[in-house]
Amino acid sequence: MGRLTFGPEIAIPIHNSGGGTIEPRLSLDGVWDIATGDLSARLDGGIQMTSETGLGFAIDGGYAGLFIPDFQSWNVGATLTVPLN
C-alpha cells in the first residue's frame, strides 16, 4: 500500500491600524492511493480576527469528497479566544 499526501495552504495576515489582525486562509488536502489510483481531496477555508488585546474569533468551514462520487462531508466551526492576562 502506498499513499501520496499533498496539501497547499495559504494564509494572509492583514494588520489594521488599531493593532488587530484579520487572517483569511484556504487549504487543499489531497490523498492519492498509489495502489488503486484513487484520488480524494478536502477543501477548507476560514477567517480569523484578533484584536490588539488578544481577543480573537475564528470561523472555519470545509468540504470533503472532491473526486469521490459517492461521498461528501461538510463541516463548520467557530472559535472564541479570550486572553486571561
mmCIF file as gemmi writes it, N, C-alpha and C atoms, coordinates in Angstrom:
data_model
loop_
_atom_site.group_PDB
_atom_site.id
_atom_site.type_symbol
_atom_site.label_atom_id
_atom_site.label_alt_id
_atom_site.label_comp_id
_atom_site.label_asym_id
_atom_site.label_entity_id
_atom_site.label_seq_id
_atom_site.pdbx_PDB_ins_code
_atom_site.Cartn_x
_atom_site.Cartn_y
_atom_site.Cartn_z
_atom_site.occupancy
_atom_site.B_iso_or_equiv
_atom_site.pdbx_formal_charge
_atom_site.auth_seq_id
_atom_site.auth_asym_id
_atom_site.pdbx_PDB_model_num
ATOM 1 N N . MET Axp A 1 ? 0.846 -1.168 0 1 0 ? 1 A 1
ATOM 2 C CA . MET Axp A 1 ? 0 0 0 1 0 ? 1 A 1
ATOM 3 C C . MET Axp A 1 ? 0.89 1.229 0 1 0 ? 1 A 1
ATOM 4 N N . GLY Axp A 2 ? 0.589 2.164 -0.843 1 0 ? 2 A 1
ATOM 5 C CA . GLY Axp A 2 ? 1.326 3.41 -0.889 1 0 ? 2 A 1
ATOM 6 C C . GLY Axp A 2 ? 0.378 4.575 -1.088 1 0 ? 2 A 1
ATOM 7 N N . ARG Axp A 3 ? 0.646 5.638 -0.367 1 0 ? 3 A 1
ATOM 8 C CA . ARG Axp A 3 ? -0.177 6.841 -0.488 1 0 ? 3 A 1
ATOM 9 C C . ARG Axp A 3 ? 0.71 8.059 -0.594 1 0 ? 3 A 1
ATOM 10 N N . LEU Axp A 4 ? 0.264 8.979 -1.408 1 0 ? 4 A 1
ATOM 11 C CA . LEU Axp A 4 ? 0.919 10.269 -1.535 1 0 ? 4 A 1
ATOM 12 C C . LEU Axp A 4 ? -0.053 11.313 -1.002 1 0 ? 4 A 1
ATOM 13 N N . THR Axp A 5 ? 0.382 12.041 0.011 1 0 ? 5 A 1
ATOM 14 C CA . THR Axp A 5 ? -0.451 13.079 0.615 1 0 ? 5 A 1
ATOM 15 C C . THR Axp A 5 ? 0.13 14.432 0.25 1 0 ? 5 A 1
ATOM 16 N N . PHE Axp A 6 ? -0.732 15.347 -0.165 1 0 ? 6 A 1
ATOM 17 C CA . PHE Axp A 6 ? -0.267 16.674 -0.543 1 0 ? 6 A 1
ATOM 18 C C . PHE Axp A 6 ? -1.268 17.698 -0.033 1 0 ? 6 A 1
ATOM 19 N N . GLY Axp A 7 ? -0.842 18.924 0.107 1 0 ? 7 A 1
ATOM 20 C CA . GLY Axp A 7 ? -1.778 19.923 0.576 1 0 ? 7 A 1
ATOM 21 C C . GLY Axp A 7 ? -1.193 21.31 0.728 1 0 ? 7 A 1
ATOM 22 N N . PRO Axp A 8 ? -1.433 22.169 -0.222 1 0 ? 8 A 1
ATOM 23 C CA . PRO Axp A 8 ? -1.018 23.559 -0.051 1 0 ? 8 A 1
ATOM 24 C C . PRO Axp A 8 ? -1.99 24.301 0.866 1 0 ? 8 A 1
ATOM 25 N N . GLU Axp A 9 ? -1.461 25.275 1.568 1 0 ? 9 A 1
ATOM 26 C CA . GLU Axp A 9 ? -2.279 26.146 2.411 1 0 ? 9 A 1
ATOM 27 C C . GLU Axp A 9 ? -1.791 27.572 2.238 1 0 ? 9 A 1
ATOM 28 N N . ILE Axp A 10 ? -2.737 28.496 2.147 1 0 ? 10 A 1
ATOM 29 C CA . ILE Axp A 10 ? -2.372 29.906 2.036 1 0 ? 10 A 1
ATOM 30 C C . ILE Axp A 10 ? -3.13 30.667 3.116 1 0 ? 10 A 1
ATOM 31 N N . ALA Axp A 11 ? -2.405 31.53 3.816 1 0 ? 11 A 1
ATOM 32 C CA . ALA Axp A 11 ? -2.982 32.402 4.837 1 0 ? 11 A 1
ATOM 33 C C . ALA Axp A 11 ? -2.315 33.758 4.704 1 0 ? 11 A 1
ATOM 34 N N . ILE Axp A 12 ? -3.118 34.804 4.701 1 0 ? 12 A 1
ATOM 35 C CA . ILE Axp A 12 ? -2.579 36.149 4.514 1 0 ? 12 A 1
ATOM 36 C C . ILE Axp A 12 ? -2.998 37.025 5.691 1 0 ? 12 A 1
ATOM 37 N N . PRO Axp A 13 ? -2.072 37.304 6.631 1 0 ? 13 A 1
ATOM 38 C CA . PRO Axp A 13 ? -2.429 38.195 7.732 1 0 ? 13 A 1
ATOM 39 C C . PRO Axp A 13 ? -2.484 39.65 7.264 1 0 ? 13 A 1
ATOM 40 N N . ILE Axp A 14 ? -3.566 40.321 7.616 1 0 ? 14 A 1
ATOM 41 C CA . ILE Axp A 14 ? -3.751 41.732 7.267 1 0 ? 14 A 1
ATOM 42 C C . ILE Axp A 14 ? -3.833 42.506 8.578 1 0 ? 14 A 1
ATOM 43 N N . HIS Axp A 15 ? -2.852 43.363 8.822 1 0 ? 15 A 1
ATOM 44 C CA . HIS Axp A 15 ? -2.798 44.129 10.063 1 0 ? 15 A 1
ATOM 45 C C . HIS Axp A 15 ? -3.518 45.46 9.867 1 0 ? 15 A 1
ATOM 46 N N . ASN Axp A 16 ? -4.377 45.818 10.831 1 0 ? 16 A 1
ATOM 47 C CA . ASN Axp A 16 ? -5.066 47.103 10.718 1 0 ? 16 A 1
ATOM 48 C C . ASN Axp A 16 ? -4.392 48.143 11.61 1 0 ? 16 A 1
ATOM 49 N N . SER Axp A 17 ? -4.795 49.363 11.486 1 0 ? 17 A 1
ATOM 50 C CA . SER Axp A 17 ? -4.135 50.461 12.202 1 0 ? 17 A 1
ATOM 51 C C . SER Axp A 17 ? -4.373 50.404 13.711 1 0 ? 17 A 1
ATOM 52 N N . GLY Axp A 18 ? -5.413 49.713 14.17 1 0 ? 18 A 1
ATOM 53 C CA . GLY Axp A 18 ? -5.687 49.607 15.604 1 0 ? 18 A 1
ATOM 54 C C . GLY Axp A 18 ? -4.885 48.527 16.302 1 0 ? 18 A 1
ATOM 55 N N . GLY Axp A 19 ? -4.068 47.783 15.571 1 0 ? 19 A 1
ATOM 56 C CA . GLY Axp A 19 ? -3.244 46.735 16.17 1 0 ? 19 A 1
ATOM 57 C C . GLY Axp A 19 ? -3.809 45.342 16.032 1 0 ? 19 A 1
ATOM 58 N N . GLY Axp A 20 ? -4.984 45.219 15.473 1 0 ? 20 A 1
ATOM 59 C CA . GLY Axp A 20 ? -5.579 43.905 15.273 1 0 ? 20 A 1
ATOM 60 C C . GLY Axp A 20 ? -5.15 43.269 13.965 1 0 ? 20 A 1
ATOM 61 N N . THR Axp A 21 ? -5.565 42.024 13.796 1 0 ? 21 A 1
ATOM 62 C CA . THR Axp A 21 ? -5.202 41.268 12.6 1 0 ? 21 A 1
ATOM 63 C C . THR Axp A 21 ? -6.421 40.513 12.082 1 0 ? 21 A 1
ATOM 64 N N . ILE Axp A 22 ? -6.57 40.492 10.774 1 0 ? 22 A 1
ATOM 65 C CA . ILE Axp A 22 ? -7.562 39.663 10.094 1 0 ? 22 A 1
ATOM 66 C C . ILE Axp A 22 ? -6.779 38.726 9.185 1 0 ? 22 A 1
ATOM 67 N N . GLU Axp A 23 ? -7.061 37.427 9.303 1 0 ? 23 A 1
ATOM 68 C CA . GLU Axp A 23 ? -6.296 36.457 8.522 1 0 ? 23 A 1
ATOM 69 C C . GLU Axp A 23 ? -7.218 35.474 7.799 1 0 ? 23 A 1
ATOM 70 N N . PRO Axp A 24 ? -7.481 35.702 6.509 1 0 ? 24 A 1
ATOM 71 C CA . PRO Axp A 24 ? -8.216 34.702 5.731 1 0 ? 24 A 1
ATOM 72 C C . PRO Axp A 24 ? -7.273 33.565 5.339 1 0 ? 24 A 1
ATOM 73 N N . ARG Axp A 25 ? -7.824 32.359 5.242 1 0 ? 25 A 1
ATOM 74 C CA . ARG Axp A 25 ? -6.99 31.213 4.867 1 0 ? 25 A 1
ATOM 75 C C . ARG Axp A 25 ? -7.784 30.214 4.034 1 0 ? 25 A 1
ATOM 76 N N . LEU Axp A 26 ? -7.049 29.461 3.238 1 0 ? 26 A 1
ATOM 77 C CA . LEU Axp A 26 ? -7.623 28.464 2.345 1 0 ? 26 A 1
ATOM 78 C C . LEU Axp A 26 ? -6.628 27.323 2.215 1 0 ? 26 A 1
ATOM 79 N N . SER Axp A 27 ? -7.118 26.085 2.298 1 0 ? 27 A 1
ATOM 80 C CA . SER Axp A 27 ? -6.22 24.944 2.162 1 0 ? 27 A 1
ATOM 81 C C . SER Axp A 27 ? -6.883 23.831 1.362 1 0 ? 27 A 1
ATOM 82 N N . LEU Axp A 28 ? -6.054 23.019 0.744 1 0 ? 28 A 1
ATOM 83 C CA . LEU Axp A 28 ? -6.491 21.853 -0.017 1 0 ? 28 A 1
ATOM 84 C C . LEU Axp A 28 ? -5.625 20.688 0.43 1 0 ? 28 A 1
ATOM 85 N N . ASP Axp A 29 ? -6.264 19.645 0.946 1 0 ? 29 A 1
ATOM 86 C CA . ASP Axp A 29 ? -5.553 18.442 1.359 1 0 ? 29 A 1
ATOM 87 C C . ASP Axp A 29 ? -5.992 17.297 0.47 1 0 ? 29 A 1
ATOM 88 N N . GLY Axp A 30 ? -5.035 16.634 -0.14 1 0 ? 30 A 1
ATOM 89 C CA . GLY Axp A 30 ? -5.364 15.541 -1.046 1 0 ? 30 A 1
ATOM 90 C C . GLY Axp A 30 ? -4.613 14.274 -0.705 1 0 ? 30 A 1
ATOM 91 N N . VAL Axp A 31 ? -5.204 13.151 -1.072 1 0 ? 31 A 1
ATOM 92 C CA . VAL Axp A 31 ? -4.578 11.839 -0.885 1 0 ? 31 A 1
ATOM 93 C C . VAL Axp A 31 ? -4.741 11.064 -2.186 1 0 ? 31 A 1
ATOM 94 N N . TRP Axp A 32 ? -3.622 10.569 -2.688 1 0 ? 32 A 1
ATOM 95 C CA . TRP Axp A 32 ? -3.633 9.717 -3.871 1 0 ? 32 A 1
ATOM 96 C C . TRP Axp A 32 ? -3.194 8.33 -3.434 1 0 ? 32 A 1
ATOM 97 N N . ASP Axp A 33 ? -4.072 7.345 -3.575 1 0 ? 33 A 1
ATOM 98 C CA . ASP Axp A 33 ? -3.756 5.958 -3.255 1 0 ? 33 A 1
ATOM 99 C C . ASP Axp A 33 ? -3.06 5.362 -4.473 1 0 ? 33 A 1
ATOM 100 N N . ILE Axp A 34 ? -1.777 5.118 -4.356 1 0 ? 34 A 1
ATOM 101 C CA . ILE Axp A 34 ? -0.962 4.667 -5.487 1 0 ? 34 A 1
ATOM 102 C C . ILE Axp A 34 ? -1.413 3.297 -5.988 1 0 ? 34 A 1
ATOM 103 N N . ALA Axp A 35 ? -1.81 2.406 -5.071 1 0 ? 35 A 1
ATOM 104 C CA . ALA Axp A 35 ? -2.183 1.041 -5.461 1 0 ? 35 A 1
ATOM 105 C C . ALA Axp A 35 ? -3.444 1.021 -6.321 1 0 ? 35 A 1
ATOM 106 N N . THR Axp A 36 ? -4.435 1.834 -5.982 1 0 ? 36 A 1
ATOM 107 C CA . THR Axp A 36 ? -5.702 1.808 -6.721 1 0 ? 36 A 1
ATOM 108 C C . THR Axp A 36 ? -5.837 2.969 -7.705 1 0 ? 36 A 1
ATOM 109 N N . GLY Axp A 37 ? -5.03 3.993 -7.538 1 0 ? 37 A 1
ATOM 110 C CA . GLY Axp A 37 ? -5.12 5.167 -8.386 1 0 ? 37 A 1
ATOM 111 C C . GLY Axp A 37 ? -6.215 6.138 -7.971 1 0 ? 37 A 1
ATOM 112 N N . ASP Axp A 38 ? -6.853 5.887 -6.808 1 0 ? 38 A 1
ATOM 113 C CA . ASP Axp A 38 ? -7.928 6.758 -6.338 1 0 ? 38 A 1
ATOM 114 C C . ASP Axp A 38 ? -7.37 8.063 -5.797 1 0 ? 38 A 1
ATOM 115 N N . LEU Axp A 39 ? -8.085 9.137 -6.055 1 0 ? 39 A 1
ATOM 116 C CA . LEU Axp A 39 ? -7.714 10.467 -5.588 1 0 ? 39 A 1
ATOM 117 C C . LEU Axp A 39 ? -8.87 11.033 -4.783 1 0 ? 39 A 1
ATOM 118 N N . SER Axp A 40 ? -8.57 11.567 -3.604 1 0 ? 40 A 1
ATOM 119 C CA . SER Axp A 40 ? -9.589 12.238 -2.803 1 0 ? 40 A 1
ATOM 120 C C . SER Axp A 40 ? -9.001 13.55 -2.29 1 0 ? 40 A 1
ATOM 121 N N . ALA Axp A 41 ? -9.873 14.506 -2.001 1 0 ? 41 A 1
ATOM 122 C CA . ALA Axp A 41 ? -9.378 15.805 -1.554 1 0 ? 41 A 1
ATOM 123 C C . ALA Axp A 41 ? -10.387 16.467 -0.628 1 0 ? 41 A 1
ATOM 124 N N . ARG Axp A 42 ? -9.874 17.375 0.176 1 0 ? 42 A 1
ATOM 125 C CA . ARG Axp A 42 ? -10.662 18.156 1.119 1 0 ? 42 A 1
ATOM 126 C C . ARG Axp A 42 ? -10.291 19.626 0.951 1 0 ? 42 A 1
ATOM 127 N N . LEU Axp A 43 ? -11.286 20.488 0.899 1 0 ? 43 A 1
ATOM 128 C CA . LEU Axp A 43 ? -11.084 21.918 0.763 1 0 ? 43 A 1
ATOM 129 C C . LEU Axp A 43 ? -11.577 22.604 2.036 1 0 ? 43 A 1
ATOM 130 N N . ASP Axp A 44 ? -10.725 23.405 2.659 1 0 ? 44 A 1
ATOM 131 C CA . ASP Axp A 44 ? -11.06 24.119 3.892 1 0 ? 44 A 1
ATOM 132 C C . ASP Axp A 44 ? -10.765 25.601 3.725 1 0 ? 44 A 1
ATOM 133 N N . GLY Axp A 45 ? -11.541 26.422 4.412 1 0 ? 45 A 1
ATOM 134 C CA . GLY Axp A 45 ? -11.31 27.856 4.394 1 0 ? 45 A 1
ATOM 135 C C . GLY Axp A 45 ? -11.854 28.484 5.659 1 0 ? 45 A 1
ATOM 136 N N . GLY Axp A 46 ? -11.406 29.687 5.925 1 0 ? 46 A 1
ATOM 137 C CA . GLY Axp A 46 ? -11.89 30.373 7.111 1 0 ? 46 A 1
ATOM 138 C C . GLY Axp A 46 ? -11.262 31.737 7.26 1 0 ? 46 A 1
ATOM 139 N N . ILE Axp A 47 ? -11.644 32.394 8.336 1 0 ? 47 A 1
ATOM 140 C CA . ILE Axp A 47 ? -11.092 33.701 8.645 1 0 ? 47 A 1
ATOM 141 C C . ILE Axp A 47 ? -10.923 33.8 10.164 1 0 ? 47 A 1
ATOM 142 N N . GLN Axp A 48 ? -9.81 34.393 10.569 1 0 ? 48 A 1
ATOM 143 C CA . GLN Axp A 48 ? -9.525 34.601 11.982 1 0 ? 48 A 1
ATOM 144 C C . GLN Axp A 48 ? -9.304 36.089 12.214 1 0 ? 48 A 1
ATOM 145 N N . MET Axp A 49 ? -9.953 36.626 13.241 1 0 ? 49 A 1
ATOM 146 C CA . MET Axp A 49 ? -9.813 38.04 13.592 1 0 ? 49 A 1
ATOM 147 C C . MET Axp A 49 ? -9.296 38.132 15.021 1 0 ? 49 A 1
ATOM 148 N N . THR Axp A 50 ? -8.254 38.916 15.223 1 0 ? 50 A 1
ATOM 149 C CA . THR Axp A 50 ? -7.652 39.072 16.535 1 0 ? 50 A 1
ATOM 150 C C . THR Axp A 50 ? -7.47 40.554 16.832 1 0 ? 50 A 1
ATOM 151 N N . SER Axp A 51 ? -7.85 40.97 18.044 1 0 ? 51 A 1
ATOM 152 C CA . SER Axp A 51 ? -7.675 42.372 18.443 1 0 ? 51 A 1
ATOM 153 C C . SER Axp A 51 ? -6.286 42.566 19.031 1 0 ? 51 A 1
ATOM 154 N N . GLU Axp A 52 ? -5.915 43.816 19.269 1 0 ? 52 A 1
ATOM 155 C CA . GLU Axp A 52 ? -4.593 44.093 19.844 1 0 ? 52 A 1
ATOM 156 C C . GLU Axp A 52 ? -4.479 43.564 21.27 1 0 ? 52 A 1
ATOM 157 N N . THR Axp A 53 ? -5.598 43.314 21.952 1 0 ? 53 A 1
ATOM 158 C CA . THR Axp A 53 ? -5.566 42.774 23.317 1 0 ? 53 A 1
ATOM 159 C C . THR Axp A 53 ? -5.483 41.256 23.341 1 0 ? 53 A 1
ATOM 160 N N . GLY Axp A 54 ? -5.609 40.612 22.199 1 0 ? 54 A 1
ATOM 161 C CA . GLY Axp A 54 ? -5.541 39.163 22.121 1 0 ? 54 A 1
ATOM 162 C C . GLY Axp A 54 ? -6.886 38.474 22.001 1 0 ? 54 A 1
ATOM 163 N N . LEU Axp A 55 ? -7.968 39.223 22.126 1 0 ? 55 A 1
ATOM 164 C CA . LEU Axp A 55 ? -9.299 38.659 21.944 1 0 ? 55 A 1
ATOM 165 C C . LEU Axp A 55 ? -9.446 38.239 20.481 1 0 ? 55 A 1
ATOM 166 N N . GLY Axp A 56 ? -9.892 37.014 20.269 1 0 ? 56 A 1
ATOM 167 C CA . GLY Axp A 56 ? -9.961 36.53 18.896 1 0 ? 56 A 1
ATOM 168 C C . GLY Axp A 56 ? -11.224 35.754 18.59 1 0 ? 56 A 1
ATOM 169 N N . PHE Axp A 57 ? -11.58 35.739 17.325 1 0 ? 57 A 1
ATOM 170 C CA . PHE Axp A 57 ? -12.726 34.982 16.833 1 0 ? 57 A 1
ATOM 171 C C . PHE Axp A 57 ? -12.353 34.386 15.482 1 0 ? 57 A 1
ATOM 172 N N . ALA Axp A 58 ? -12.695 33.134 15.296 1 0 ? 58 A 1
ATOM 173 C CA . ALA Axp A 58 ? -12.412 32.468 14.024 1 0 ? 58 A 1
ATOM 174 C C . ALA Axp A 58 ? -13.625 31.663 13.599 1 0 ? 58 A 1
ATOM 175 N N . ILE Axp A 59 ? -13.852 31.611 12.3 1 0 ? 59 A 1
ATOM 176 C CA . ILE Axp A 59 ? -14.893 30.765 11.731 1 0 ? 59 A 1
ATOM 177 C C . ILE Axp A 59 ? -14.272 30.004 10.561 1 0 ? 59 A 1
ATOM 178 N N . ASP Axp A 60 ? -14.554 28.706 10.524 1 0 ? 60 A 1
ATOM 179 C CA . ASP Axp A 60 ? -13.958 27.829 9.52 1 0 ? 60 A 1
ATOM 180 C C . ASP Axp A 60 ? -15.035 26.952 8.904 1 0 ? 60 A 1
ATOM 181 N N . GLY Axp A 61 ? -14.796 26.532 7.687 1 0 ? 61 A 1
ATOM 182 C CA . GLY Axp A 61 ? -15.687 25.601 7.018 1 0 ? 61 A 1
ATOM 183 C C . GLY Axp A 61 ? -14.897 24.729 6.057 1 0 ? 61 A 1
ATOM 184 N N . GLY Axp A 62 ? -15.459 23.586 5.743 1 0 ? 62 A 1
ATOM 185 C CA . GLY Axp A 62 ? -14.755 22.7 4.836 1 0 ? 62 A 1
ATOM 186 C C . GLY Axp A 62 ? -15.68 21.727 4.137 1 0 ? 62 A 1
ATOM 187 N N . TYR Axp A 63 ? -15.162 21.171 3.057 1 0 ? 63 A 1
ATOM 188 C CA . TYR Axp A 63 ? -15.872 20.175 2.265 1 0 ? 63 A 1
ATOM 189 C C . TYR Axp A 63 ? -14.915 19.047 1.917 1 0 ? 63 A 1
ATOM 190 N N . ALA Axp A 64 ? -15.304 17.831 2.249 1 0 ? 64 A 1
ATOM 191 C CA . ALA Axp A 64 ? -14.526 16.65 1.875 1 0 ? 64 A 1
ATOM 192 C C . ALA Axp A 64 ? -15.352 15.836 0.896 1 0 ? 64 A 1
ATOM 193 N N . GLY Axp A 65 ? -14.691 15.245 -0.056 1 0 ? 65 A 1
ATOM 194 C CA . GLY Axp A 65 ? -15.384 14.425 -1.034 1 0 ? 65 A 1
ATOM 195 C C . GLY Axp A 65 ? -15.074 14.804 -2.466 1 0 ? 65 A 1
ATOM 196 N N . LEU Axp A 66 ? -14.11 15.699 -2.649 1 0 ? 66 A 1
ATOM 197 C CA . LEU Axp A 66 ? -13.705 16.031 -4.01 1 0 ? 66 A 1
ATOM 198 C C . LEU Axp A 66 ? -13.131 14.782 -4.68 1 0 ? 66 A 1
ATOM 199 N N . PHE Axp A 67 ? -13.555 14.497 -5.866 1 0 ? 67 A 1
ATOM 200 C CA . PHE Axp A 67 ? -13.116 13.354 -6.684 1 0 ? 67 A 1
ATOM 201 C C . PHE Axp A 67 ? -13.668 12.014 -6.197 1 0 ? 67 A 1
ATOM 202 N N . ILE Axp A 68 ? -14.61 12.042 -5.235 1 0 ? 68 A 1
ATOM 203 C CA . ILE Axp A 68 ? -15.246 10.806 -4.755 1 0 ? 68 A 1
ATOM 204 C C . ILE Axp A 68 ? -16.74 10.935 -5.048 1 0 ? 68 A 1
ATOM 205 N N . PRO Axp A 69 ? -17.27 10.189 -6.008 1 0 ? 69 A 1
ATOM 206 C CA . PRO Axp A 69 ? -18.658 10.392 -6.412 1 0 ? 69 A 1
ATOM 207 C C . PRO Axp A 69 ? -19.697 10.028 -5.344 1 0 ? 69 A 1
ATOM 208 N N . ASP Axp A 70 ? -19.421 9.059 -4.472 1 0 ? 70 A 1
ATOM 209 C CA . ASP Axp A 70 ? -20.428 8.587 -3.516 1 0 ? 70 A 1
ATOM 210 C C . ASP Axp A 70 ? -20.21 9.112 -2.095 1 0 ? 70 A 1
ATOM 211 N N . PHE Axp A 71 ? -19.401 10.129 -1.915 1 0 ? 71 A 1
ATOM 212 C CA . PHE Axp A 71 ? -19.11 10.611 -0.563 1 0 ? 71 A 1
ATOM 213 C C . PHE Axp A 71 ? -18.999 12.126 -0.553 1 0 ? 71 A 1
ATOM 214 N N . GLN Axp A 72 ? -19.6 12.738 0.461 1 0 ? 72 A 1
ATOM 215 C CA . GLN Axp A 72 ? -19.38 14.154 0.701 1 0 ? 72 A 1
ATOM 216 C C . GLN Axp A 72 ? -19.597 14.435 2.183 1 0 ? 72 A 1
ATOM 217 N N . SER Axp A 73 ? -18.848 15.37 2.693 1 0 ? 73 A 1
ATOM 218 C CA . SER Axp A 73 ? -18.925 15.733 4.101 1 0 ? 73 A 1
ATOM 219 C C . SER Axp A 73 ? -18.664 17.228 4.236 1 0 ? 73 A 1
ATOM 220 N N . TRP Axp A 74 ? -19.494 17.909 5.022 1 0 ? 74 A 1
ATOM 221 C CA . TRP Axp A 74 ? -19.351 19.341 5.259 1 0 ? 74 A 1
ATOM 222 C C . TRP Axp A 74 ? -19.051 19.567 6.737 1 0 ? 74 A 1
ATOM 223 N N . ASN Axp A 75 ? -18.302 20.59 7.049 1 0 ? 75 A 1
ATOM 224 C CA . ASN Axp A 75 ? -18.1 20.958 8.444 1 0 ? 75 A 1
ATOM 225 C C . ASN Axp A 75 ? -18.012 22.481 8.565 1 0 ? 75 A 1
ATOM 226 N N . VAL Axp A 76 ? -18.476 22.978 9.707 1 0 ? 76 A 1
ATOM 227 C CA . VAL Axp A 76 ? -18.412 24.399 10.046 1 0 ? 76 A 1
ATOM 228 C C . VAL Axp A 76 ? -18.039 24.485 11.516 1 0 ? 76 A 1
ATOM 229 N N . GLY Axp A 77 ? -17.16 25.402 11.85 1 0 ? 77 A 1
ATOM 230 C CA . GLY Axp A 77 ? -16.767 25.566 13.241 1 0 ? 77 A 1
ATOM 231 C C . GLY Axp A 77 ? -16.451 27.014 13.552 1 0 ? 77 A 1
ATOM 232 N N . ALA Axp A 78 ? -16.571 27.347 14.822 1 0 ? 78 A 1
ATOM 233 C CA . ALA Axp A 78 ? -16.256 28.695 15.282 1 0 ? 78 A 1
ATOM 234 C C . ALA Axp A 78 ? -15.466 28.588 16.581 1 0 ? 78 A 1
ATOM 235 N N . THR Axp A 79 ? -14.543 29.536 16.796 1 0 ? 79 A 1
ATOM 236 C CA . THR Axp A 79 ? -13.708 29.557 17.989 1 0 ? 79 A 1
ATOM 237 C C . THR Axp A 79 ? -13.643 30.969 18.531 1 0 ? 79 A 1
ATOM 238 N N . LEU Axp A 80 ? -13.81 31.103 19.834 1 0 ? 80 A 1
ATOM 239 C CA . LEU Axp A 80 ? -13.649 32.369 20.522 1 0 ? 80 A 1
ATOM 240 C C . LEU Axp A 80 ? -12.468 32.231 21.473 1 0 ? 80 A 1
ATOM 241 N N . THR Axp A 81 ? -11.493 33.148 21.366 1 0 ? 81 A 1
ATOM 242 C CA . THR Axp A 81 ? -10.302 33.112 22.22 1 0 ? 81 A 1
ATOM 243 C C . THR Axp A 81 ? -10.316 34.344 23.118 1 0 ? 81 A 1
ATOM 244 N N . VAL Axp A 82 ? -10.283 34.083 24.431 1 0 ? 82 A 1
ATOM 245 C CA . VAL Axp A 82 ? -10.295 35.163 25.421 1 0 ? 82 A 1
ATOM 246 C C . VAL Axp A 82 ? -9.002 35.071 26.247 1 0 ? 82 A 1
ATOM 247 N N . PRO Axp A 83 ? -8.135 36.086 26.177 1 0 ? 83 A 1
ATOM 248 C CA . PRO Axp A 83 ? -6.899 36.054 26.978 1 0 ? 83 A 1
ATOM 249 C C . PRO Axp A 83 ? -7.234 36.253 28.462 1 0 ? 83 A 1
ATOM 250 N N . LEU Axp A 84 ? -6.515 35.55 29.317 1 0 ? 84 A 1
ATOM 251 C CA . LEU Axp A 84 ? -6.773 35.627 30.76 1 0 ? 84 A 1
ATOM 252 C C . LEU Axp A 84 ? -5.772 36.502 31.498 1 0 ? 84 A 1
ATOM 253 N N . ASN Axp A 85 ? -4.906 37.185 30.791 1 0 ? 85 A 1
ATOM 254 C CA . ASN Axp A 85 ? -3.935 38.046 31.485 1 0 ? 85 A 1
ATOM 255 C C . ASN Axp A 85 ? -4.22 39.494 31.234 1 0 ? 85 A 1
